[in-house]
């Protein structure tokens, strides 16, 4: 769908006000602050195919109709990858798509960081479909892509919002994308087959074991504990683990080394954030080294204080989700 000069002018006039409102947007609740996520199941297709195109309800409750998908912009790296796994091509993507994922589309243009996508850059690409996240920015939670919906609507550009944290969320989004592209074969390859592999891993979990775990993300500015509703936390729950943060909710907001020592988990998993793993781990290592009791923890003494890779446990693994499950299973039970 080509964007007319009138639509461009209207959208551009909205951009300045929208940019200001994004700076004022507060942090929303993430799935990591909720209870345990449900186990992954194959989603049923809920799209409608007719002469008007493909119609579906996105994760924000908006009804979206896509009648062409030749020029698509994805405003999150994992979403860009999911769209390509569904057989789609891209003309634009957020900056993180170029760092964390190997894009297959040619001549893809950058449209800014996913925390603050550039509206004018998106519209200049004359997209016929835009894929966005319904969550907040993540790095501080001070922006939201949903603030751009009014301008995109005014420009006549269909936009869909997805909220993807867990494997189930990925399967649901992939199902919708494959319905749009008409590539059910790619859903079977990159969705159903991956689900079958994860189920095979879960089937091997010993019924008589429920290791206690603590999951943390760490960066140069500090450390945060994650519950079973986070991406990796949900996988650990699927593998029979008891996440101590689920019963000690205060840890999700206030990292406490003393509380962790008192709980004495069987396993401690750490996921570094940022471009420099060493810098991300530095503050945590300094804090643990300063407390002699840390070395006496069961996880530390047993060699079960483990660092997980960003590729499988920070970025959405998408078609590699089964590999993430296998790595965790081997750490826990091999």
HELIX and SHEET records of a PDB file:
HELIX    1   1 UNK A    5  UNK A   24  1                                  20    
HELIX    2   2 UNK A   31  UNK A   33  5                                   3    
HELIX    3   3 UNK A   77  UNK A   85  1                                   9    
HELIX    4   4 UNK A   96  UNK A  100  1                                   5    
HELIX    5   5 UNK A  119  UNK A  124  1                                   6    
HELIX    6   6 UNK A  145  UNK A  148  5                                   4    
HELIX    7   7 UNK A  149  UNK A  154  1                                   6    
HELIX    8   8 UNK A  167  UNK A  181  1                                  15    
HELIX    9   9 UNK A  184  UNK A  187  1                                   4    
HELIX   10  10 UNK A  188  UNK A  192  3                                   5    
HELIX   11  11 UNK A  193  UNK A  202  1                                  10    
HELIX   12  12 UNK A  231  UNK A  238  1                                   8    
HELIX   13  13 UNK A  244  UNK A  247  1                                   4    
HELIX   14  14 UNK A  249  UNK A  252  5                                   4    
HELIX   15  15 UNK A  257  UNK A  263  1                                   7    
HELIX   16  16 UNK A  277  UNK A  289  1                                  13    
HELIX   17  17 UNK A  292  UNK A  296  5                                   5    
HELIX   18  18 UNK A  298  UNK A  301  1                                   4    
HELIX   19  19 UNK A  310  UNK A  313  1                                   4    
HELIX   20  20 UNK A  318  UNK A  320  5                                   3    
HELIX   21  21 UNK A  321  UNK A  333  1                                  13    
SHEET    1   A 3 UNK A  48  UNK A  50  0                                        
SHEET    2   A 3 UNK A  53  UNK A  57 -1                                        
SHEET    3   A 3 UNK A  63  UNK A  66 -1                                        
SHEET    1   B 5 UNK A 109  UNK A 110  0                                        
SHEET    2   B 5 UNK A  92  UNK A  93  1                                        
SHEET    3   B 5 UNK A  72  UNK A  74  1                                        
SHEET    4   B 5 UNK A 129  UNK A 133  1                                        
SHEET    5   B 5 UNK A 159  UNK A 162  1                                        
SHEET    1   C 3 UNK A 222  UNK A 226  0                                        
SHEET    2   C 3 UNK A 212  UNK A 219 -1                                        
SHEET    3   C 3 UNK A 242  UNK A 243  1                                        
SHEET    1   D 4 UNK A 222  UNK A 226  0                                        
SHEET    2   D 4 UNK A 212  UNK A 219 -1                                        
SHEET    3   D 4 UNK A 267  UNK A 272  1                                        
SHEET    4   D 4 UNK A 305  UNK A 308  1                                        
END                                                                             
